[in-house]
């Protein structure tokens, strides 16, 4: 979209325009608004800006054109099982640093819409976005978003997303549906704010267990059409690749939803901003805020196999499928959780003129209700369980008025319940040293947490019956981090140092394990844009990682992404274009393998994974006013010149799960002002 950032307040935005602040409700003052002109007349101009529920600054639209990964919402350093929508993982060490109850199912997080990312808009005109991506093998990506102010002090937005991809290989089809609704209302006297978020995710993904033999990828075996390669799970030649079909013969059905409402009431002092003789904008400076948040979430995780191979489950999971037909039968396992959290907090604002400096204290009560059943152990009987948690939390934030210092500190402690003794603490300091030198940020985080519920016998997906359950201790992870950013040089350097004890993981297809010794991970990364001449640029991302100590974590030492291309206008006023080549590579390492029934990646120290060649793509991205288009040819590295130019030299970042060959993607991303 065509976006320009405006640094002066616009009084005509109405009641939402007032002193800038993190939790001041409608704080949209100077330095935060966007002006979008989609056509030629002033009547079509729009002022739009947004904030998140728990952030300290107003945000503007990201107009980056070259980074396609941001358009589909999946980081470039994440990989999947060979198809968009399949279980994914990060090439980086990213331990879970969240205290309190956690289900443990995170391999599909890339495809969830989240509460944390929900945007609360303010716009002078109705605004909409239409995104459509078409890829090889009928891959589809659709996103629709609409927002408008129903009143000057009340905005609503609705977002829908669809990912549907049959995939290049058998039994890996995906069908994900997501929606998100937000409402943001402020009373006319500016004392009461109401926020509502409704998020729903319905994820469906086939599980094929990997191809039966890696040798089938050899072009001499007659499997140039990868859809003919037999897989370990699911029927051979499963049939239709119909876009409208969502049938999952073998796979995972995961649905989750969250309903959140937050009410805030402020006590403070009134003020006003005189624009001219006829225009006065009312202002309000909070000194004390009372806040109540109620959040209800559901999680439903189901694995089903309507074409179950008893030998497969017996050999990997020690499951004896009982049936007169020992070859093909049905099998399922499912678990359902309901979570209700009530939180009451209050804020104090030491500086009446700086609403981004505050102290927050609060307490929460969380109740948990779970049900589980399967077709093997429980014989369709439903088992229920209940838990609760009580925890305290606090937070201090300060964005100084001269914007040279940014201080953020928060923590929580679980005083009673299932997760009693869990805690998390975080502190970060960010400083603008000077415009010539840039920004420096340093911080520390420590999390002490009970391992996720999936690691305990009470879970349907706890299948480790080979030995007595482990007496799992609390995981403790400390993180030291620093970041240096120099916008003028287009340079960012980041360093992270992890210290980990009692790391809990899967040591096989179903085996739960916990590390007995402390280990460290050092992670250093850099981003830089080099100007090659004219409008030609080289963009590079580099990550170095090293484990220190005997820990159950293997990482690629070197991971990189590079783009070399043109970024400019080719002399046309309304055109912005970016085209060139892109490469991604990581060094060989003993990568995690995947357990289909659990939906989890597990540690292994035997098989080394190495890329045949770096992942290579060619791209052409351009924008004309509010219209964006993306044309990409991906996996060019798979070309097999010895085989007449076929694209059959597939990379395999996860053992048994090759990536596809040549993949063409064409997408349009269009925004509208009504």
BELURUR-V801551 format. One record per helix or strand of 3 or more residues. SS is the DSSP state (h for helix, s for strand). FROM is the first residue (numbers start at 1). LEN is the number of residues. If there is no record, write none. Layout:
SS_FROM_LEN + SS_FROM_LEN
//
This chain:
s_4_3 + h_11_6 + s_33_5 + h_42_3 + s_45_8 + h_69_4 + s_78_3 + s_88_3 + h_109_3 + s_119_5 + s_127_9 + h_136_3 + s_139_13 + s_154_12 + s_174_13 + s_192_15 + h_214_4 + h_219_3 + h_226_3 + s_250_25 + s_280_30 + h_310_8 + s_328_21 + s_357_18 + s_383_17 + s_405_13 + s_423_12 + s_438_12 + h_453_3 + s_475_12 + h_487_3 + s_491_11 + s_504_3 + s_512_3 + s_519_15 + s_536_13 + s_558_11 + s_575_12 + s_593_3 + s_600_3 + s_615_10 + s_627_8 + h_636_3 + h_641_3 + s_663_11
//
